[in-house]
Amino acid sequence: MTSLIFDDRVFNREVAFCKVYNLESKEKLEKIFLENRISYYIEWKDRPFLMRIFGKQNEKEKNMFTIRINEADVERATKLVQGMESLKLKEVEEK
């Protein structure tokens, strides 16, 4: 039986790319990523129950999605989403 030897390489190169604040922009972003073969993961932030009942109805707090992509695609994805509404790009740290 052969054993696998792993060194200190990091295999997970996923970074938080942007935050999206409405469903239309999220769907548009998904379509752009699919057309350009950029893999992505969407984290949906749900507001706590009491915040939904007693909190302010701020539009930015209703829907907030964090889009995560591979760090190799950040530059290409940034060019593709320039000027999109309801989208806030995150600053990605250089390693």
C-alpha positions in Angstrom: 0.0 0.0 0.0 1.3 3.4 -0.9 1.2 6.3 1.5 0.6 9.9 0.5 3.1 12.4 1.7 1.9 16.0 2.0 4.2 18.9 2.6 3.3 22.4 3.9 1.4 23.4 0.7 -1.9 25.1 1.1 -4.6 23.7 -1.2 -7.5 25.9 -0.2 -7.0 29.2 -2.1 -10.5 30.5 -1.6 -10.8 34.2 -0.8 -13.8 36.5 0.0 -14.2 38.5 -3.2 -17.2 40.7 -2.7 -20.4 41.4 -0.8 -23.7 41.6 -2.7 -26.7 43.4 -1.3 -29.6 42.4 -3.5 -30.9 39.3 -5.4 -30.8 40.8 -8.9 -27.1 41.7 -8.6 -26.3 38.2 -7.1 -28.0 36.5 -10.1 -26.2 38.8 -12.5 -22.9 38.1 -10.9 -23.5 34.3 -11.0 -24.3 34.5 -14.7 -21.1 36.4 -15.3 -19.0 33.9 -13.4 -20.6 30.9 -15.1 -20.1 32.4 -18.6 -16.4 33.0 -17.8 -15.8 29.7 -16.0 -15.0 31.2 -12.6 -15.9 28.9 -9.7 -17.6 30.6 -6.7 -19.2 29.9 -3.4 -22.0 32.1 -2.0 -22.4 32.6 1.8 -25.8 34.0 2.7 -25.9 36.0 5.9 -29.2 35.6 7.7 -30.2 38.2 10.2 -31.1 37.0 13.7 -34.7 36.5 14.5 -35.0 39.4 17.0 -33.2 41.7 14.5 -35.8 40.9 11.9 -38.6 41.8 14.2 -37.3 44.8 16.0 -34.5 46.0 13.8 -34.5 48.7 11.2 -35.6 47.8 7.7 -32.3 48.9 6.2 -32.1 47.7 2.6 -28.4 46.6 3.0 -29.3 44.4 5.9 -32.2 42.6 4.2 -30.0 40.5 1.9 -26.3 40.2 2.2 -24.3 37.6 0.3 -20.5 37.1 0.5 -19.1 35.7 -2.7 -15.9 33.6 -2.4 -13.7 32.7 -5.4 -10.3 31.2 -6.0 -7.5 33.7 -5.5 -6.2 33.0 -9.0 -9.4 34.4 -10.5 -9.5 37.6 -8.5 -8.0 39.9 -11.1 -10.1 38.6 -14.0 -13.3 38.7 -11.9 -12.6 42.3 -10.8 -12.4 43.4 -14.4 -15.7 41.6 -15.2 -17.7 43.2 -12.4 -16.5 46.8 -12.7 -19.4 49.2 -12.3 -21.9 46.7 -11.0 -24.5 48.1 -8.6 -25.1 46.8 -5.0 -21.7 45.2 -4.9 -18.8 45.9 -2.7 -15.4 44.4 -3.6 -13.2 43.2 -0.7 -9.5 44.0 -0.5 -7.6 40.8 -1.1 -4.3 40.5 0.8 -1.2 39.7 -1.4 0.8 36.7 -0.1 
